[in-house]
Amino acid sequence: MLKFILRRLGVSVLVLWLASMLLYWLVTISGDPLKDLRESNAENKQQLIQARIDLMRLDDPWWERYWDWLKGVGGCFTGSCDLGTSINGQSVLDMTATAAGSTLRLVTLATLLAIVIGISLGILTAIRQYSGFDYVVTFLAFLFFSLPVFWAAVLLKEYGAIRFNDWIASGDMEPPMVLGIALLLAVVVPAVLGGTWKRRLATGAGVFVFVAVVLYVLNIFDWYRNPFFGIGMVLLTSLGAGVLMTALVAGFGNRRVLYGALTTAVVGTVSYLLFAGLLLEPSSWWVLIGLFAVAVVVSIGIGAAWGGYARKQAVLVAGVTGVITSLVIVFDILVANWSSFLALKSRPISTIGSQTPNFTGDFWESVLDTGMQLVLPTILLTLVSVASYSRYTRSSMLETMNQDYVRTARSKGLSERAVITKHAFRNALIPITTIVAFDFAALIGGAVITERVFGWKGMGAMFADALNAVDPAPVMAFFLVTGTAAIVMNMVADLAYAGLDPRIRR
């Protein structure tokens, strides 16, 4: 395996080097970097032109400039990284760090949500093939996949930002909206759960009444402007997550796994009370990261202590329950700061930019501000990506579920949960792994149109601006980041294959 990895790395580095040489040459001949200055009416036009020629070394052959750039990249391995300067004299290394950070904030959450939602929908539609739910998800998948991104972004700005900001000023749901949301969920939930028509009607009626009552009560308490969650809801949500994870991974036959998950939820909630001072007013992100790492370690320890002969499953369930509990705690803190955030920013969702200029809130209010800026582009990227993930997962699951070993597992009397999760889904993950790896590598390159529409200065915007200005240094920095990401994610996919299928290790 090590020999295989080293061979793949060597070939990948060679391809990256040859591609970088070709790209540098293509950028240098793609246009005139002095075009804007030649059209200028400035009195010192010739001095400006000569200054740019000297800055970009346009009098030197392209291969000499490329060789100097390559030596600067090589210095990254010795601590003296130099990616050159842009056409405006800015450090490309600093530009790339800023742009990469902005892009990662934009695409990471969208990619994770798309993977979880898309794969879940793919599994459900494969299990309920040719059902009404399958047809609806298939239709929506093709609809979202074919949506023009710029048009969908404009719609999101109108309804997700402008009209939402108008509505949050009052924070009161009108009766037609309450009934519409309740009716929508009354149709969707029975379609997902399935069953006979009688059971679906009963489920739909129950969901309709429950949702309508909850929304009405939230209106009475003005929850949308002054929300509350509380320690009790944190505990109940965490316990529910533990029960759900136990049902999905191990079933309720092994009580030790369930007890480990419930213990994790209780310990996490109690820890919230003990570390409230650090959580409510953290000095930096590193405090939260450290507490999260401790929570994961403690959760794994609880799972290992309860596990017994099912220790592996108990550790997995307890670890995931610990992560979910941590996220629920963060949600509770954000909910508690929502009203003070609205006092600072009455229109919470902006249509342009990654943060509000001159925002003066505290730590959690700043987190809310950054999160609200992420909402619209994250929804857009998630909708587009969910479509492909759900389709690939569905086709892979259908192919796997028709295999002989799946039929054998059913004939042995295994539960449907065990057949789906342990036998069908694990083997269906192999082609999905390839898509996830390369999709994430591609998204690191930036969502050019999304960044343009929402005013994000990310990798895609840096690449487009540099290419229009015939500026090789930022273009090569973009190529270096995205090319390296493609190599790394390709290697991760290869290692994931070996973990999913033991035959590949040989």
Buried (B, 14 or more C-beta within 10 A) or exposed (E): EEEEEEEBBEEBEEEBEEEBBEBBBEBBEEEEBBEEBEEEEEEEEEEBBEEBBEBBEBEEEBEEBBEEBBEBBEEEEEEEEBBBBBBEEEBBBEBBBBBBEBBBBBBBBBBEBBBEBBBBBBBBBBBBEEBEBBEBBBEBBEEBBEBEBEEBBEEBBEEBBBEBBEBBEEBBBEEEEBBEBBBEBBBBBBBEBBEEEEEBEEBBEEBBEBBBEBBEEBBEEEBBBEBEBEBEBBBBBBBBBBBBBBBEBBBEEBEBBBBBBBBBBBBBBEBBEEBEEEBEEBEEEEBBEEBBEBBBEBBBBBBBBBBEEBBBBBBBBBBBBBBBBBBBBBBBBBBBBBEEBBEBBEBBBBBEEBBBEEBEBEBBBBBBBBBBBBBBBBBBBBBBBBBBBBBBBBBBBBBBBEBEEBEEBBEEEBEEEBBBBBBBBBBBBBBBBBBBBBBBBBBBBBBBBBBBBBBBBBBBBBBBBBBEBBBBBBBBBBBBBBBBBBBBBBBBBBEBBBEBEEEBEE
